[in-house]
Amino acid sequence: MAAFLKREKEGTPGSAQDDDADWAHNVTLEEYLSNNSSQDVFDTLYDVPTGMIVLLSFLYGSISVLAVIGNFLVMWVVATSRRMQSVTNCYIANLALADIVIGLFAIPFQFQAALLQRWLLPHFMCAFCPFVQALSVNVSVFTLTAIAVDRHRAIITPLR
């Protein structure tokens, strides 16, 4: 055990430090393909049956389209109906906007990346899509918190 710890501290070849240094280097697809034969790359990918691709594409596409259309309708009703313009309904419209963003940026792009097992979209979208997804989820959480605080205040002090 002492020899292992000594090797770890010294950073000898084969230690965890060398492995971490290798993983820290991001490689583009072109660099990866130039260092590995294209046959090696495609051997590591699993083959998805065509029927499964069609079924999953239909289901994910339907969910994405329904999320965008349904949440747009919620926002439209809150914005156009004078009777629906309350504080709670504005919070709900904010939730609907966050869900629209998830339906537009998270569902389709993450699905294609998982299905194709690689990122084929422009490089900036590789960081942009997860950022927008995390941002939308956080907006949803904070909006739900604001709704809870608003309802709590309405119950505790109803006449103010």
N, C-alpha and C positions, 0 to 999 in steps of 0.2 A: 504494500500500500504506500509506503514511504517513497519508493522509487517512482510510482505513478504520480504522486503529488509533486515530486521534484521535477519530473518531466513536464508537468503542467505549468509549473512556475517558469521553467526555462524556455518554454515554447518550442520544444524540439519537434522535428518533423513528425507528422502523424498526430499531433496534439489537437485539442479542441480549438486552440487559437487559429491554427492553420485552416481548419474547417470553417470557422466563422469568417475568416478573411475571404475564403473562396465564395461563400454564399452572399457576402456583402456586395459583390460585383454583379450589377444587373446587366444582362446580356440581351441584345436585340435579337429578333428572329433571324435576321440575316447573319449575325455573328454565330448564332447557335447552329444554323444550317451549314455555315462554312467550316465549323469545327467538327461537325458530325455529319455523317451521310444522311441523306433525306430518308433512306430506308429505315435507319435507326429511329428517327423521329416518329415516323408513322407506325412503326411496330409497337411503340409504347402507348399509342392511342387505342382506346377500346372501340370496337365497331358497334354502332348503334343501328338496329334494324330500321328499315325505311318506314314500316308501319308505325313504329314507336315515335319516330321523328314527326310524322304527319299528325298523329294523335296529340302529342305534347305541344306541337306548334299550334294546333287548333285550340287546345285548352288554354294555353298561355296567351295566345292572341285574343281569345274571347274574354278572358279575365281582364286583360289590359284595356281593351276597347270598352267593355262594360264599366270598368272603373273610371275611365275618363268621361264617358257620356253621363253616367249616373251622377258623378260628383259635379260635373258641369251643370247639370239640371238643378242640383241642390243650390249651387252658387247663383244660378239665374233666378230661381224662385226667391231667394233671400234678397237679391239685389232689386228685383222688379216689384215685389209685393210689399206695399207699405206696412201691412199688418204683420209681416214676417220679420221686420227689422227691429229685433230686440237684441240685447247684449248677448244672450245665450245663442241666438241664431247667427250672430256675427262670428262667434267662436266656432260654431258648426260649419259656417262657410269657410273659415280658416282651415279647419280640419279637411274639408273637401278639397281645398287648393293643395294642401300637402299630399293628399291621396292622388290627385291628378298628376302631380310631379312624379310620384312613385310609379304611377301607371305609364308615364311617358319615358322616364329615364332609367328606372330600376328594372322593371319586369322584362322588357324586350332585350335590353343589352346584356344583362346578366344571364338571361336564358340562352341567348345565342353563344355566349362565351362558354357556358357549361356544356351546351350541346356539341359545339365544335371542338371543345377542349383546348382552345387557344383564343387569343384576342386578335381579331382581324381588323378591328376598327382603328381609326386614327389614334396615334399615341396619346394625345391630350385627353381623350375620352377614357383612357384606362384609369386615370386618377379622378377625372371629372364625375363619372357615373357613380362610383362608391361615395364620393363626397356629397353629391346631391341626394343620394339615398340616405346617408346618415343625417344630413341636414333635415330632410323631410320627416324622418322618424323623430328627431328631436323636436321639431316644430309641433308634431302631433302630441308628443308627451307633454310639452309645456302648455299647449292649448288645452289639453284635458285637465292639467293642473289648474289652469286659470278658470275653467268651467267649475271645477270642484270648489275652488275658493269663492267664486261668485255665488254658487248655490249655498255654500256654508254661511256666507254673510247674509244671504236672503232669508235663511231659516233662523239664524241667531238674532238678527236685528231686522225684523220684517217691516217696520214702519219708518225707518230712516230713509 
